[in-house]
Amino acid sequence: MQETWKRFVYPLIEDKKHDVEEETYHLHIENQLMLLGWEPWKGEIIHKQSLRIGNRNRMEPDILIARDNEYQFVIEVKRPGNTQAKEEITQLESYMRQLRLDVGIYIGEHIEVFYDRPNTNHVVSVFKLAIDLDEKRGVRFVELFSKEYFKKDEIVEFCKERIQEIQRQNSLNKIKESLIADAQTQIAESLKPYLLEKYGTCFSEEEIKGMLATLHFSASDNGSRIEPEVVVAKVEPKSSGQLIKCILTRNASAQGLFNPKDQSLTVLAGSKINPVHLDNMSPTGRKKREILFAKYTELKNDERIVKEDVCFDSPSGAAQFCVGGSSNGWVQWKDEEGKELNAYRSNEVVKVKAPVTKIIRAKRIVESRKIQLEFWTKFRDRLSETGSIPSLQTPKPHYWYDIRIGRQNILLSNVCNTLKDFVGVKLYIRKPVVDKYYPALESRKKEINKALGCEPDWNANPFASDKTIALFHHTDLSDPQKMDEAIDWMIRQTLIFYKVFSKEVKAI
């Protein structure tokens, strides 16, 4: 991924050095998008397409990225020597809203990702990158916007996490400003409880307050701002053979041990975690967390306490357990020096025998893709034999497999999650048609559930612009027999979902 980022950004760096004209820069950007897998000959990179707005007006976005004849995101291009102006972002915002796109990208003197957050007046900047070979977050950009990995709901989830991080860092900046504005009072008041606890047996509160009054404190801003980084450079830990002590303070007071070898994290007994589930946690996630509550925690004085060490395959799984909702554990967990666990992150995971119970098995990314390709190949072959669905896509090593049901922007998006060992069938309704189709389907929820013969999760992610109706099945995908059973389950449910929802959406 790092090499792909360098190949992508290198010509743009050269353009910036020579301050080329916008038209030249524009063409080079389109060429570089092909490195990320997008192909102009397939109509995936669209150059300055003229689009009608109403009866008289037209708009002409610089670059539109499309897949399966549907727009995915839009890019606003300015020359590399440009200084970004408000009206340029307003222009990008107008493209995003006219085309009902969640995400837009500005590429000029830097690269910046914008998100159209629901029910807000303006789009929000969530990710800003320097046009530089050594840009730490370049890998994340490639992961998000490469055609092979691009998924709208994942982009939206990433944007939401970024907004949460930015809001938290803005709060820290306000605290910093408050300290600078009133350093004497703030610092003295902060020190007083510490001094009373440490020396209270020797000196009275009045004596300690008097001593603090004789001291003078000051604080100054060195000109730097605290800015969040979602992804930092991946470096080798100081000692890969040792467990790393870490803490998590978001909505919790948790202690953990991170294992650099297999990237697992053990939440230690005695940790205090959020006793409630956050709104952004799916019904499936809530059920799993309640099971973990019953097995590994107890309630004391309205506090949820971990009573037994519990090990997760990644810091994010452990963070979700502690926080109560979606959480980037690589950022939330910090070592004893306050460093994010991203610094110890590795793509090479070595499976070692852990002395504590593992909730989720760790699998290498390469192994996961191999399992997914095998799963979808068998699934497609068996589904094709039924002759019930006229067109099936070629299997790829992804966690999803899409099936068209006869309406644009509505499809079955089947999933195979090898890290958490579950498969699922989802009716996926994209943002452009959500307002028309989802309420109509929901009004017939009782009849649809009866026709399906089950009760799927309706609107599993209520904060997403796209909507889903999903049914999941947990299994062990590393076991060949259970994989075959999961494929049989997937085929049965796919045929039922296809029959029921094809009829329902065509009737709307």
C-alpha positions in Angstrom: 0.0 0.0 0.0 2.8 2.4 0.8 4.4 1.8 -2.6 1.0 2.4 -4.3 0.7 5.7 -2.5 4.2 6.8 -3.6 3.4 5.8 -7.2 0.1 7.7 -7.0 1.5 10.9 -5.5 4.9 11.2 -7.3 3.7 12.8 -10.5 1.6 15.3 -8.4 4.7 16.2 -6.5 6.5 17.0 -9.7 3.5 19.0 -11.0 3.6 21.0 -7.7 7.3 21.7 -8.1 6.6 23.2 -11.6 3.3 24.7 -10.7 1.7 23.3 -13.8 -1.6 24.6 -15.2 -4.9 23.2 -13.8 -5.7 21.3 -17.0 -2.4 19.5 -17.0 -2.7 18.7 -13.3 -6.3 17.4 -14.0 -5.2 15.0 -16.7 -2.3 13.7 -14.5 -4.8 13.0 -11.6 -7.0 11.0 -13.9 -4.0 9.0 -15.0 -3.1 8.3 -11.4 -6.6 7.2 -10.5 -6.0 4.2 -12.8 -3.3 3.1 -10.4 -6.1 2.7 -7.9 -8.0 0.4 -10.2 -10.5 2.8 -11.8 -10.7 2.5 -15.6 -11.9 5.3 -18.0 -12.7 2.9 -20.7 -15.3 1.3 -18.4 -16.8 4.7 -17.7 -15.4 4.7 -14.2 -13.4 8.0 -14.6 -15.6 10.6 -16.1 -14.0 13.8 -17.3 -16.0 17.1 -16.9 -19.4 15.6 -17.7 -22.1 18.2 -18.3 -25.1 17.4 -16.1 -28.5 19.1 -16.2 -29.8 20.8 -13.1 -33.5 21.6 -13.4 -34.8 22.9 -16.7 -32.1 25.6 -17.5 -29.0 25.1 -15.5 -26.1 22.7 -16.0 -23.0 21.7 -13.9 -19.7 20.2 -14.9 -17.8 18.4 -12.1 -14.0 18.0 -12.8 -13.9 14.3 -12.2 -16.7 11.8 -11.4 -15.9 8.3 -10.3 -18.6 5.7 -11.1 -19.1 2.0 -10.8 -21.9 -0.1 -12.3 -23.3 3.1 -13.8 -23.6 4.7 -10.4 -21.6 7.7 -9.1 -19.4 6.9 -6.2 -17.6 10.1 -5.4 -16.6 13.4 -7.0 -13.3 15.2 -7.2 -12.8 19.0 -7.5 -9.4 19.9 -9.0 -7.4 23.1 -8.6 -3.8 23.8 -9.7 -1.1 22.6 -7.4 0.0 26.2 -6.6 -3.5 27.1 -5.5 -4.5 28.4 -2.1 -7.8 26.8 -1.1 -10.7 29.3 -1.0 -14.1 28.9 0.6 -16.0 29.2 -2.7 -14.0 26.2 -4.1 -15.3 24.0 -1.3 -18.8 25.4 -1.8 -18.6 24.3 -5.4 -17.6 20.8 -4.3 -20.4 20.8 -1.8 -22.9 21.7 -4.5 -21.7 18.8 -6.7 -22.0 16.4 -3.8 -25.5 17.5 -2.9 -26.9 17.7 -6.4 -25.6 14.1 -7.0 -26.5 12.9 -3.5 -23.0 11.8 -2.8 -21.7 11.3 0.8 -18.0 11.9 -0.1 -16.1 14.4 -2.2 -12.4 15.1 -2.6 -10.5 18.3 -3.2 -7.1 18.0 -4.9 -5.0 21.1 -5.3 -2.1 22.1 -3.1 -3.1 19.2 -0.9 -5.6 16.4 -0.9 -8.7 16.8 1.4 -11.7 14.5 1.9 -15.1 16.0 2.7 -18.2 14.3 4.1 -21.8 15.4 3.7 -23.0 14.7 7.2 -26.8 14.2 7.4 -28.9 17.2 8.7 -26.0 19.7 8.5 -25.7 23.0 6.6 -22.3 22.3 5.1 -20.0 19.5 4.2 -17.2 18.7 6.8 -13.5 18.2 6.2 -12.5 14.8 7.7 -9.2 13.9 6.2 -6.3 16.1 4.9 -3.1 14.8 3.3 0.1 16.5 2.2 1.2 15.8 -1.4 4.3 14.1 -0.2 6.0 10.7 -0.6 6.3 10.4 3.2 2.7 11.4 4.1 1.9 9.0 6.9 -1.8 8.7 6.0 -1.3 8.0 2.3 -1.8 4.3 2.9 -5.2 4.9 4.4 -6.2 7.1 1.4 -5.2 4.2 -0.9 -7.2 1.7 1.2 -10.3 3.9 1.2 -10.4 4.9 -2.5 -8.9 2.0 -4.4 -11.6 0.4 -6.5 -10.8 -3.1 -5.1 -11.5 -2.1 -1.5 -14.0 0.8 -2.0 -17.3 0.4 -0.2 -19.6 3.4 0.5 -20.7 2.3 3.9 -17.1 1.8 5.0 -16.2 5.3 3.8 -19.2 6.7 5.8 -18.2 4.8 8.9 -14.6 6.2 8.5 -15.9 9.7 8.2 -18.0 9.4 11.4 -15.0 8.1 13.3 -12.9 11.0 12.0 -15.6 13.5 13.1 -15.6 12.0 16.6 -11.8 12.2 16.8 -11.8 15.8 15.6 -14.5 16.8 18.1 -12.5 15.2 20.9 -9.3 17.0 19.9 -11.2 20.3 19.6 -12.3 19.8 23.2 -8.7 19.2 24.2 -7.7 22.5 22.4 -10.3 24.4 24.3 -8.9 23.0 27.6 -5.5 24.1 26.4 -6.8 27.6 25.7 -8.4 27.7 29.1 -5.1 26.8 30.8 -3.3 29.5 29.0 -5.9 32.1 29.8 -5.9 31.4 33.5 -2.8 29.3 34.2 -2.3 30.4 37.9 -5.8 29.4 39.0 -6.2 26.3 36.8 -2.9 24.7 37.7 -3.1 25.5 41.4 -6.6 24.0 41.6 -5.5 20.9 39.7 -2.5 20.4 42.0 -4.4 20.9 45.2 -6.1 17.4 45.3 -2.9 15.7 44.4 -0.9 17.5 47.2 -3.7 16.9 49.8 -3.7 13.1 49.0 0.1 12.9 49.1 0.9 15.2 52.1 -2.5 15.6 53.8 -1.4 13.6 56.8 1.5 16.0 57.4 0.0 19.4 56.5 -3.4 21.0 56.7 -5.4 22.0 53.7 -4.9 25.7 54.6 -1.1 25.2 54.8 -1.1 23.5 51.3 -3.3 26.3 49.9 -0.9 28.9 51.4 2.1 27.2 49.9 0.4 27.1 46.4 -0.4 30.8 46.8 3.4 31.6 47.0 4.0 29.9 43.6 3.5 31.5 40.2 2.5 29.4 37.2 2.3 30.4 33.6 1.5 28.6 30.4 2.2 29.6 26.8 1.2 28.3 23.3 4.2 27.1 21.2 2.1 27.7 18.1 1.1 24.1 17.5 -2.4 22.8 17.6 -3.4 19.3 18.6 -4.6 17.6 15.5 -5.9 14.1 15.2 -4.3 11.4 13.0 -6.3 8.4 12.2 -3.3 6.4 10.9 0.3 6.9 12.0 3.5 5.4 10.7 3.8 1.7 11.5 7.0 1.1 13.3 8.4 -1.9 15.1 7.7 -1.9 18.9 10.7 -1.6 21.2 10.3 -5.2 22.3 8.1 -7.4 20.1 8.4 -10.2 22.6 6.9 -8.4 25.5 3.3 -7.5 26.3 2.6 -3.8 26.3 0.6 -2.2 29.1 -2.1 0.1 27.8 -5.1 2.1 29.0 -8.4 3.3 27.5 -10.2 6.3 29.0 -13.0 7.0 26.5 -16.3 6.2 28.3 -14.3 3.8 30.5 -11.4 3.3 32.8 -9.8 0.2 31.3 -6.4 -1.4 31.6 -5.1 -3.8 29.0 -2.2 -5.9 27.7 -1.4 -5.7 24.0 0.5 -8.6 22.3 2.6 -7.3 19.4 3.0 -10.9 18.0 -0.6 -11.7 17.3 -2.0 -8.1 17.7 -4.5 -9.3 20.3 -5.4 -7.2 23.4 -6.5 -8.5 26.8 -8.8 -6.3 28.9 -7.7 -6.9 32.5 -9.9 -7.8 35.4 -10.8 -4.7 37.5 -11.3 -2.5 34.4 -14.4 -0.2 34.5 -16.3 -0.1 31.2 -19.4 1.7 29.9 -22.4 0.0 31.4 -24.7 1.1 28.5 -24.6 0.6 24.7 -24.1 3.6 22.5 -26.7 4.5 19.8 -24.2 3.6 17.0 -24.0 0.0 18.1 -25.9 -2.5 15.9 -28.4 -4.9 17.4 -26.0 -7.7 16.7 -23.2 -5.9 18.4 -25.5 -5.3 21.4 -26.4 -8.9 21.7 -22.7 -10.0 21.6 -21.8 -7.3 24.2 -24.6 -8.5 26.5 -23.2 -12.1 26.3 -19.8 -10.8 27.2 -21.3 -8.8 30.1 -22.9 -11.9 31.5 -19.8 -14.0 31.3 -17.0 -11.6 32.1 -18.4 -8.6 34.1 -20.4 -7.7 37.2 -22.4 -4.7 38.2 -21.1 -2.9 41.4 -22.5 0.4 42.6 -23.9 1.1 39.1 -20.4 0.5 37.6 -19.7 -2.3 35.1 -16.5 -4.1 36.3 -14.6 -6.7 34.4 -14.2 -9.6 36.8 -12.0 -11.9 34.6 -9.3 -11.2 31.9 -10.9 -11.3 28.5 -8.9 -11.4 25.2 -9.9 -9.9 21.8 -8.2 -10.4 18.5 -7.6 -6.7 18.0 -7.6 -3.4 20.0 -10.8 -2.3 18.1 -12.7 -5.3 19.4 -11.6 -4.6 22.9 -12.4 -0.9 22.5 -15.9 -1.6 21.4 -16.4 -3.9 24.4 -15.2 -1.1 26.8 -16.7 2.0 25.1 -20.1 0.5 24.1 -20.1 1.4 20.5 -18.0 1.8 17.3 -14.4 2.6 18.2 -11.0 2.7 16.6 -9.0 0.8 19.2 -5.7 1.5 17.5 -6.2 5.1 18.4 -8.2 4.8 21.7 -5.8 2.5 23.5 -2.5 4.2 24.6 0.6 2.7 26.0 2.3 4.0 29.2 3.9 6.8 27.4 0.6 8.0 25.9 1.5 6.6 22.4 -1.3 5.1 20.3 -1.2 1.4 19.6 -1.0 2.2 15.9 2.8 2.5 16.5 2.8 -1.3 17.2 0.5 -2.3 14.4 1.7 -4.9 12.0 0.3 -6.6 8.9 2.1 -9.8 9.8 0.2 -11.6 12.6 1.8 -14.6 14.3 -0.7 -16.9 16.0 0.5 -17.8 19.5 -1.2 -19.7 22.2 -2.7 -17.3 24.7 -3.1 -18.1 28.4 -6.6 -16.5 28.5 -9.9 -17.2 26.7 -10.0 -15.8 23.2 -13.3 -14.5 22.0 -12.4 -14.0 18.3 -9.7 -16.0 16.5 -7.0 -13.9 14.7 -6.5 -14.7 11.0 -4.0 -13.2 8.6 -5.4 -11.0 5.9 -4.0 -13.2 3.2 -5.7 -16.3 4.7 -9.0 -14.3 5.0 -9.0 -13.4 1.3 -8.2 -17.0 0.4 -11.2 -18.2 2.5 -13.5 -15.5 1.0 -12.5 -16.4 -2.6 -13.2 -20.1 -1.9 -16.5 -19.3 -0.2 -17.8 -17.1 -2.9 -16.7 -19.4 -5.7 -18.6 -22.4 -4.2 -21.5 -20.1 -3.4 -21.8 -18.8 -7.0 -21.4 -22.3 -8.5 -24.1 -23.8 -6.3 -26.4 -20.8 -6.7 -26.0 -20.9 -10.5 -27.1 -24.6 -10.5 -30.5 -23.6 -9.1 -31.1 -21.4 -12.2 -33.2 -19.0 -10.1 -31.0 -15.9 -10.6 -30.2 -14.9 -14.2 -27.0 -13.0 -13.7 -24.2 -13.6 -11.1 -20.9 -11.7 -10.8 -17.5 -13.3 -10.8 -16.3 -14.2 -7.3 -13.5 -12.0 -5.8 -11.6 -12.2 -2.5 -13.8 -9.6 -0.8 -16.1 -9.8 2.2 -19.1 -8.9 0.1 -20.9 -10.5 -3.0 -23.6 -8.4 -4.7 -26.7 -9.7 -6.5 -29.0 -7.4 -8.6 -32.7 -7.7 -8.0 -34.1 -5.6 -10.8 -34.0 -2.0 -9.4 -31.2 0.5 -9.7 -29.5 1.3 -6.3 -31.2 -1.7 -4.6 -29.4 -5.0 -4.4 -28.6 -8.0 -2.2 -25.2 -7.5 -0.6 -24.2 -10.8 0.9 -21.3 -10.8 3.4 -18.6 -13.3 4.5 -16.7 -12.0 7.5 -13.7 -14.3 8.2 -12.3 -12.3 11.1 -15.5 -12.5 13.2 -16.8 -15.7 11.6 -20.2 -14.9 10.3 -22.0 -14.7 7.0 -25.1 -12.8 6.1 -27.7 -11.7 3.5 -28.6 -8.0 3.3 -31.0 -6.0 1.2 -28.9 -2.9 0.5 -30.8 0.3 -0.3 -28.5 3.1 -1.5 -28.9 6.8 -0.5 -30.4 8.0 -3.8 -33.6 5.9 -3.4 -33.7 5.4 0.4 -36.5 8.0 0.9 -38.8 6.2 -1.7 -38.2 2.5 -0.9 -37.2 2.1 2.7 -40.4 3.6 4.3 -42.6 1.7 1.8 -40.9 -1.6 2.7 -41.0 -0.8 6.5 -44.7 -0.2 6.2 -45.0 -3.8 5.2 -42.5 -5.2 7.7 -45.0 -7.7 9.3 -45.9 -9.2 5.9 -42.3 -9.2 4.7 -41.0 -11.0 7.8 -43.7 -13.6 7.4 -42.8 -14.1 3.8 -39.1 -14.4 4.7 -39.9 -16.8 7.5 -37.6 -14.9 9.9 -37.1 -11.5 11.6 -34.1 -9.8 10.1 -32.4 -6.7 11.5 -34.3 -3.7 10.0 -32.1 -0.6 9.6 -29.2 -2.2 11.3 -27.1 1.0 11.1 -29.6 3.9 11.7 -26.9 6.6 11.3 -25.9 5.6 7.8 -27.5 7.2 4.7 -27.8 3.8 3.0 -30.3 1.4 4.7 -30.1 -2.4 5.1 -32.4 -5.2 6.1 -30.0 -8.0 7.2 -29.9 -11.6 8.5 -26.7 -13.1 9.9 -25.4 -16.6 10.7 -22.4 -17.2 13.0 -20.2 -20.2 12.2 -16.5 -21.3 12.0 -15.3 -20.5 8.4 -12.0 -22.3 9.0 -13.8 -25.6 9.3 -14.6 -27.0 5.8 -17.7 -28.8 6.9 -19.1 -25.7 8.7 -18.2 -23.6 5.6 -20.3 -25.9 3.4 -23.1 -25.6 5.9 -22.8 -21.8 5.8 -22.9 -21.8 2.0 -26.1 -24.0 2.1 -27.6 -21.5 4.6 -26.5 -18.6 2.4 -28.1 -20.1 -0.7 -31.4 -20.8 1.0 -31.7 -17.3 2.5 -30.5 -15.6 -0.7 -33.2 -17.3 -2.8 -35.8 -16.3 -0.2 -34.6 -12.7 0.0 -34.3 -12.5 -3.8 -37.9 -13.8 -4.3 -39.5 -11.7 -1.6 -37.7 -8.4 -2.2 -37.7 -8.6 -6.0 -41.5 -8.7 -5.8 -41.8 -6.1 -3.1 -39.5 -3.4 -4.7 -41.1 -3.8 -8.1 -44.5 -3.2 -6.5 -43.4 0.2 -5.1 
